[in-house]
Amino acid sequence: MVRDLAEYEKALHEVRATEDHLREALFGERPAAYAHIAEDGEGRVVGFALWFLNFSTWRGVHGIYLEDLYVRPEARGGGHGKALLRELARICVERGYERLEWSVLDWNTPSINFYKSLGAVPQDEWTVYRLTDEALARLGRP
C-alpha cells in the first residue's frame, strides 16, 4: 500500500522503504512510528494511517503528525479514512495531545474536501521545507 500511495501521489520513484525498514520503525527495539490499519467486512486490509509524535513548543504538549493516510481506491467512500482519523483524534484526546496535523498535496482536491468536511483547517501561512539526499549530506558533514 505504501507503493500504491506513492504512485497515487506521482512519487513512486522516491520510495526506498523496504519491509525491513517498516518492521524496524514500527516494531523494533525503539519504535519511532505507529500504524493503524483499516479492514473491510471480510478482514481484508483496505487502508492504513502511519503517524508519529511531534511536539508544540507553543502548547507545551505532544501532538500526532499523520505521515500517511491511504485507503485503497475500491474501498474509498466506505468510512475507512474517517475511522482511521477518528482513532487518531481519540488518541489525542485520551492522552492530552492538542494537535493532529498532516500535509496534503495542493492538487489532491478529493482529500482536501474530505479533510475540510471533518473540520480540518489548512495552514496556508506555513510552507514546508525539506532537506534530502545530497543537500542533507552536505549540511550534515562536519
C-alpha positions, 0 to 999 in steps of 0.5 A: 500500500505504501507503493500504491500511495506513492504512485497515487501521489506521482512519487513512486520513484522516491520510495526506498522503504523496504519491509525491513525498514517498516518492521524496524520503525514500527516494531523494533527495539525503539519504535519511532512510528505507529500504524493503524490499519483499516479492514473491510467486512471480510478482514481484508486490509483496505487502508492504513494511517502511519503517524508519529509524535511531534511536539508544540513548543507553543502548547507545551504538549505532544501532538500526532503528525499523520505521515500517511493516510491511504485507503485503497481506491475500491474501498474509498467512500466506505468510512475507512479514512474517517475511522482511521482519523477518528482513532487518531483524534481519540488518541489525542484526546485520551492522552492530552495531545492538542494537535493532529496535523498532516500535509496534503498535496495542493492538487489532491482536491478529493482529500482536501474536501474530505479533510475540510468536511471533518473540520480540518483547517489548512495552514496556508501561512506555513510552507514546508521545507525539506532537506534530502539526499545530497543537500542533507549530506552536505549540511550534515558533514562536519 
